[in-house]
Amino acid sequence: MTTRLLLKGAPGSPYTRKMLAVLRYRRIPYNVAIPGSPHLAGLPTPKVELQPTFYLPNAAGDIEAVTDSTPLIRRFESEYLGREARPRDPVIGFIDSFLEDYADEWLTKAMFHYRWHFKADIRKAADILPRWRRLTATEEEIAQLSAQFSRRQIDRLRFVGSNPTTAEVIESSYRRFLACFEAHLGTWPFLMGARPGSSDFGVYGQLSQLAHFDPTSAAIALELAPRACAWVGLVDDLSGHEPADNQWITRSAVPPTLMQLLAEAGRTYVPAMIANARALKSKSNQVEAEVDGRPWIQGAFPYQGKCLSWLREEFSALSSGDQAGVTRLLEEAGSTALVHEPL
């Protein structure tokens, strides 16, 4: 493809930042339109308005509003050649998918929690986020937009999983992730080695907010993981990074620091995703489980059920030898439930 992609998004969205970083790294031409831009007139409306949206042709050639970042990265891998963000080894590719989903579906719990749980963070988000969408609005309009936006986002916390019962789990997990990631960056510049994978962009998207925007979580990141804070600034634009085929980590030499990150994901994200899938299967609106030895309660989230299904489908599509390679790594990390636990 040679035409410029059109993306609707805003800087306060971790998924907008994730996809912009992918486009820059892969040198894919694009334009960005903020919500309400005249460039969006006549284009289809996405199902979820707050998600970053691409306007792309479907199989019939009709333009669709597409929002899911993970399938979009895979689509762009086939439509744009060179500078791929997906490891070629299927085993490492699955680990990349696992950690990308961990970022998208677990680290985002920390992002929402810190932004909409603490007063200073709510105040900053309410002041800045509406202005990114309506920069020239009057103060009266901003006040109304801030109230509406804050109320809508705080109401969504029940689906994300942030509440008084889960707060300690989320906050402890965020701190452990920062410690693990900081240790990994002491040896490798990216999760997937010396070149970024889709998991790097997933983590970057969340940390673009957690470490660089929201004051409470940013202060924690600066204290525990200054290297990770610097990493966010670098990954924002990797258009000048020149990747090589031999820069991916290999299945026979997965770094211990990456194994620690897989173990952290297995400690929190995996049991939460499985509990959510079981709630959906039983047609329950509520998830009640134990995560990291503590009670976990949240509203059942259909999209995260799809995410777990996609990961299991990717695992099932691997050859028996590659499945064994993935299982060996997951066993070492204590995360085999991701693909082997019955639902």
C-alpha positions as MATLAB code, in Angstrom:
seq = 'MTTRLLLKGAPGSPYTRKMLAVLRYRRIPYNVAIPGSPHLAGLPTPKVELQPTFYLPNAAGDIEAVTDSTPLIRRFESEYLGREARPRDPVIGFIDSFLEDYADEWLTKAMFHYRWHFKADIRKAADILPRWRRLTATEEEIAQLSAQFSRRQIDRLRFVGSNPTTAEVIESSYRRFLACFEAHLGTWPFLMGARPGSSDFGVYGQLSQLAHFDPTSAAIALELAPRACAWVGLVDDLSGHEPADNQWITRSAVPPTLMQLLAEAGRTYVPAMIANARALKSKSNQVEAEVDGRPWIQGAFPYQGKCLSWLREEFSALSSGDQAGVTRLLEEAGSTALVHEPL';
ca = [
       0.000    0.000    0.000;
       1.237    3.512   -0.793;
      -1.653    5.788    0.321;
      -1.386    7.527    3.658;
      -3.331    5.908    6.464;
      -5.835    8.047    8.345;
      -5.878    7.646   12.123;
      -8.277    9.318   14.505;
      -6.805    9.515   17.969;
      -5.684   11.622   20.907;
      -2.409   11.834   22.893;
      -4.110   10.715   26.116;
      -4.940    7.305   24.683;
      -2.288    4.611   25.259;
      -3.548    2.779   22.177;
      -3.244    5.870   19.981;
       0.325    6.277   21.202;
       0.975    2.570   20.633;
      -0.163    2.715   17.012;
       1.616    5.994   16.252;
       4.864    4.460   17.511;
       4.293    1.420   15.269;
       3.654    3.619   12.226;
       6.759    5.716   12.875;
       8.992    2.701   13.428;
       7.698    0.929   10.327;
       7.825    4.168    8.291;
       4.217    3.795    7.194;
       2.830    7.116    5.869;
      -0.079    8.419    7.941;
      -2.216   11.408    8.844;
      -3.784   11.995   12.254;
      -7.158   13.618   12.793;
      -8.456   14.502   16.233;
     -12.101   13.706   17.037;
     -14.400   16.260   15.419;
     -11.984   17.011   12.570;
     -13.607   17.861    9.217;
     -11.354   15.189    7.670;
     -13.599   12.615    9.348;
     -16.815   13.893    7.749;
     -18.683   11.139    5.947;
     -16.517    8.351    7.356;
     -18.065    5.455    9.298;
     -18.393    5.653   13.076;
     -16.465    3.138   15.185;
     -18.311    0.970   17.705;
     -16.155    2.401   20.509;
     -15.706    6.135   20.024;
     -12.828    6.598   22.476;
     -10.571    4.039   20.781;
      -8.037    5.152   18.142;
      -9.578    4.451   14.763;
      -8.190    3.653   11.326;
     -10.343    3.930    8.203;
      -9.469    0.974    6.013;
     -11.023   -0.973    3.124;
     -12.647   -4.316    3.888;
     -12.693   -7.337    1.573;
     -15.453   -5.725   -0.501;
     -13.501   -2.485   -0.849;
     -15.780   -0.506    1.487;
     -14.205    1.742    4.104;
     -14.573    0.517    7.681;
     -13.715    2.057   11.045;
     -11.179   -0.345   12.605;
     -10.052    0.012   16.220;
      -8.353   -3.151   17.546;
      -4.627   -2.423   17.786;
      -3.349   -6.015   17.864;
      -5.135   -7.201   14.684;
      -4.128   -3.922   13.040;
      -0.442   -4.570   13.709;
      -0.825   -8.042   12.167;
      -2.643   -6.589    9.167;
       0.067   -4.010    8.573;
       2.700   -6.771    8.770;
       1.204   -8.304    5.609;
       0.402   -5.061    3.798;
       3.706   -3.230    4.385;
       7.014   -4.992    3.874;
      10.197   -4.426    5.865;
      10.974   -3.332    9.430;
       8.519   -5.902   10.801;
       7.352   -5.689   14.408;
       6.665   -9.405   14.730;
       9.412  -11.990   15.429;
       9.699  -14.661   12.737;
      10.282  -17.544   15.146;
       6.754  -18.783   16.025;
       7.749  -19.500   19.628;
       9.138  -16.009   20.195;
       6.212  -14.646   18.190;
       3.805  -16.198   20.666;
       5.733  -14.766   23.629;
       5.545  -11.399   21.888;
       1.756  -11.790   21.563;
       1.474  -12.825   25.218;
       3.331   -9.764   26.472;
       1.526   -7.418   24.086;
      -1.802   -8.620   25.448;
      -0.474   -8.351   29.009;
       0.266   -4.688   28.298;
      -3.023   -4.015   26.523;
      -5.275   -5.844   28.968;
      -3.442   -5.801   32.334;
      -1.124   -2.785   32.440;
      -4.072   -0.747   31.223;
      -5.766   -1.570   34.541;
      -2.963    0.331   36.261;
      -3.305    3.164   33.748;
      -7.026    3.564   34.400;
      -6.616    3.021   38.131;
      -3.993    5.703   38.661;
      -5.678    8.185   36.305;
      -9.176    7.935   37.774;
      -8.590    6.891   41.399;
      -6.314    9.625   42.767;
      -7.433   13.260   43.056;
      -4.335   14.834   41.496;
      -4.516   12.481   38.531;
      -8.252   13.018   38.010;
      -7.687   16.768   38.094;
      -4.904   16.681   35.505;
      -6.798   14.314   33.207;
      -9.957   16.404   33.477;
      -7.996   19.567   32.650;
      -5.935   18.234   29.734;
      -7.775   15.399   27.966;
     -10.794   17.456   26.824;
      -8.493   20.194   25.563;
      -6.647   17.693   23.366;
      -9.984   17.094   21.661;
     -11.289   20.698   21.722;
      -8.251   22.948   22.044;
     -10.085   26.212   21.263;
     -13.195   25.490   23.331;
     -14.260   28.099   25.875;
     -13.631   27.537   29.572;
     -17.357   26.930   30.062;
     -17.338   24.272   27.341;
     -14.215   22.670   28.792;
     -15.780   22.537   32.251;
     -18.799   20.709   30.841;
     -16.660   18.350   28.747;
     -14.376   17.633   31.712;
     -17.293   16.679   33.923;
     -18.824   14.443   31.258;
     -15.554   12.759   30.324;
     -14.450   12.185   33.913;
     -17.809   10.713   34.890;
     -17.806    8.367   31.890;
     -14.250    7.159   32.530;
     -14.737    6.689   36.268;
     -17.880    4.676   35.522;
     -15.771    2.406   33.295;
     -13.507    1.412   36.190;
     -15.887   -1.437   37.048;
     -15.005   -3.106   33.740;
     -11.286   -2.372   34.008;
     -11.209   -3.863   37.490;
     -10.162   -0.873   39.591;
     -12.056   -0.749   42.886;
     -11.265   -0.776   46.615;
     -10.996   -4.578   46.599;
      -8.514   -4.743   43.716;
      -6.507   -1.546   44.278;
      -3.697   -3.234   46.233;
      -3.323   -5.967   43.599;
      -3.072   -3.409   40.780;
      -0.647   -1.114   42.577;
       1.638   -3.934   43.761;
       1.642   -5.440   40.275;
       2.573   -2.098   38.692;
       5.553   -1.735   41.009;
       6.746   -5.290   40.344;
       6.393   -4.787   36.593;
       8.503   -1.634   36.752;
      11.222   -3.459   38.688;
      11.249   -6.360   36.203;
      11.232   -4.095   33.169;
      13.964   -1.882   34.582;
      16.146   -4.969   35.094;
      15.483   -6.172   31.542;
      16.404   -2.800   30.050;
      19.750   -3.039   31.786;
      20.733   -5.675   29.212;
      18.363   -5.361   26.266;
      16.907   -2.214   24.663;
      13.605   -3.939   23.870;
      11.513   -6.806   25.195;
      12.167   -8.824   22.074;
      15.907   -8.176   21.954;
      17.769   -5.506   20.015;
      14.719   -4.654   17.887;
      11.152   -3.936   19.010;
       8.241   -6.343   18.769;
       4.548   -5.626   19.072;
       4.865   -6.210   22.832;
       7.287   -3.294   23.065;
       4.733   -1.009   21.478;
       2.004   -2.326   23.765;
       4.103   -1.600   26.857;
       5.161    1.744   25.426;
       1.531    2.790   24.932;
       0.645    2.175   28.563;
       3.858    3.711   29.924;
       3.382    6.791   27.740;
       0.601    7.564   30.206;
       1.717    5.822   33.403;
       5.299    7.101   33.319;
       4.913   10.352   31.396;
       1.463   11.828   32.050;
      -0.388   10.717   35.176;
       1.379   12.273   38.192;
       1.014    9.516   40.798;
       2.113    6.637   38.589;
       4.799    8.789   36.932;
       6.365    9.577   40.310;
       6.467    5.850   41.111;
       8.045    5.093   37.727;
      10.710    7.750   38.170;
      11.575    6.362   41.595;
      11.659    2.673   40.638;
      12.455    2.642   36.926;
      14.215    5.751   35.542;
      15.628    3.671   32.687;
      12.085    2.704   31.694;
      11.050    6.371   31.819;
      13.851    7.207   29.389;
      12.895    4.223   27.202;
       9.421    5.665   26.680;
      10.901    8.801   25.149;
      13.061    6.744   22.800;
      10.304    4.392   21.615;
       8.037    7.325   20.818;
       9.858    7.627   17.477;
      12.007    4.720   16.290;
      11.939    5.747   12.634;
      15.726    6.096   12.767;
      16.334    2.673   14.316;
      17.785    0.217   11.800;
      16.738   -3.351   12.707;
      18.516   -6.517   11.580;
      17.170  -10.064   11.285;
      19.580  -11.399   13.918;
      18.454   -8.925   16.590;
      15.499  -10.930   17.918;
      15.953  -12.999   21.044;
      16.012  -16.738   20.360;
      13.986  -19.539   21.898;
      17.159  -21.208   23.134;
      18.412  -18.100   24.937;
      15.432  -16.241   26.371;
      16.865  -13.697   28.845;
      16.215  -14.392   32.549;
      14.839  -10.866   32.846;
      12.223  -11.621   30.195;
      11.314  -14.825   32.032;
      10.706  -12.709   35.121;
       8.292  -10.549   33.135;
       6.498  -13.660   31.894;
       6.250  -14.860   35.499;
       4.798  -11.514   36.580;
       2.196  -11.760   33.812;
       1.399  -15.290   34.953;
       0.941  -14.061   38.514;
      -1.764  -11.500   37.713;
      -2.903  -11.162   34.118;
      -3.352  -14.897   33.454;
      -5.637  -15.712   36.418;
      -7.662  -12.534   35.813;
      -8.165  -13.380   32.127;
      -9.163  -16.973   32.898;
     -11.604  -15.868   35.605;
     -13.123  -13.369   33.166;
     -13.481  -16.048   30.482;
     -15.201  -18.395   32.941;
     -17.608  -15.666   34.005;
     -18.490  -14.996   30.374;
     -18.944  -18.714   29.719;
     -21.347  -18.991   32.647;
     -23.123  -15.806   31.476;
     -22.276  -14.037   34.709;
     -21.926  -10.254   34.750;
     -19.456  -10.419   37.626;
     -15.928  -11.806   37.901;
     -15.022  -13.060   41.372;
     -11.642  -14.754   41.698;
      -8.327  -14.770   43.498;
      -5.439  -12.915   41.883;
      -2.016  -12.789   43.518;
      -3.480  -14.329   46.665;
      -6.087  -11.583   47.080;
      -9.769  -11.221   46.147;
     -10.458   -9.921   42.646;
     -13.851   -8.490   41.676;
     -14.821   -6.725   38.464;
     -17.496   -6.644   35.810;
     -17.188   -9.338   33.151;
     -15.456   -7.906   30.065;
     -16.392   -9.564   26.725;
     -13.481   -8.022   24.823;
     -10.927   -9.594   27.145;
     -12.651  -12.911   26.538;
     -11.901  -12.436   22.839;
      -8.277  -11.612   23.626;
      -7.774  -14.879   25.511;
      -9.457  -16.788   22.670;
      -7.129  -15.165   20.120;
      -4.067  -16.164   22.118;
      -5.274  -19.738   22.446;
      -6.054  -19.871   18.730;
      -2.544  -18.647   17.968;
      -1.118  -21.361   20.224;
      -3.324  -24.046   18.624;
      -2.122  -23.025   15.155;
       1.519  -23.708   16.083;
       3.219  -26.948   15.094;
       3.539  -29.566   17.838;
       7.232  -28.747   18.181;
       6.549  -25.032   18.532;
       3.751  -25.695   21.025;
       6.251  -27.698   23.078;
       8.710  -24.798   22.891;
       6.095  -22.320   24.106;
       4.934  -24.682   26.852;
       8.501  -25.110   28.098;
       8.900  -21.344   28.480;
       5.487  -20.922   30.092;
       6.199  -23.750   32.520;
       9.437  -22.108   33.584;
       7.544  -18.859   34.123;
       4.625  -20.538   35.914;
       2.230  -19.308   33.217;
       1.020  -22.482   31.470;
      -2.585  -21.771   32.517;
      -2.678  -19.191   29.733;
      -3.048  -21.908   27.095;
      -3.650  -25.126   29.037;
      -6.108  -24.307   31.836;
      -9.615  -25.608   31.000;
     -12.333  -22.977   30.925;
];
